[in-house]
């Protein structure tokens, strides 16, 4: 079978199985099965597949036809140009979380330029480690005046295993992030944190029930936001973060596309101020930002 024939047949099968991005999925899975780049696959359509590659492709297609996420079939997901290892122990990192990381980096660069002491950043519910590891990776090159200490927490020991492996593979030195098992921020003491950056579970139970079949493969713990509106975990996270953040500290929390206004109100009733929403390129609110009242500028105003 040639590459072109294999791709055409795969696209038909995946389309029939209800996959919305059948052509793209077929290309990614064939690249995985052959070890060839996607560019080569598109350019060299007349190349023949080896029997081994055909068998590997068939296996991958079967899994995708059952609507397993592509990232679990390949075991890989790119996030901010970094190649994360993923499997069913962790949520697949999504592009909307890149917005949160961008905004975290912007804040950290600004604050590190303003003050001398170390900054402490906590990724709550780190999953694959996408947030903490990509922040550490981006800051490794930046010449900041203050150093940034990163802590990544997860309730799931299995998720932490994946995150630690990603840190080991993607960071030098991998120890630039500390991983701890923790239900929300319960493992942390005192008000010592400058930034909480989190992608907590926020899908409403009713939505989970009607979600695309791919979501059923992902850890429920990482998706189910509980409460009628899916914001019960976010509410706990706000209260918990309020406890560990320094005065002037900030939380960046990913939320669902329809939860903006409710999330703003919850942030304010949890004692945060200056709550606002960050929007993605299509104008959809995807991240809640809020600050703990207090002397955020005190260290800046030197005589
Ligand atoms: N963005 C994910 C989805 O809608 C949800 C991720 C989460 O709950 N943190 O599929």
Boltz pocket constraint, residues with backbone or C-beta under 6 A from the ligand:
constraints:
  - pocket:
      binder: B
      contacts: [[A, 94], [A, 96], [A, 199], [A, 200], [A, 201], [A, 202], [A, 203], [A, 215], [A, 222], [A, 223], [A, 224], [A, 254]]
      max_distance: 6.0
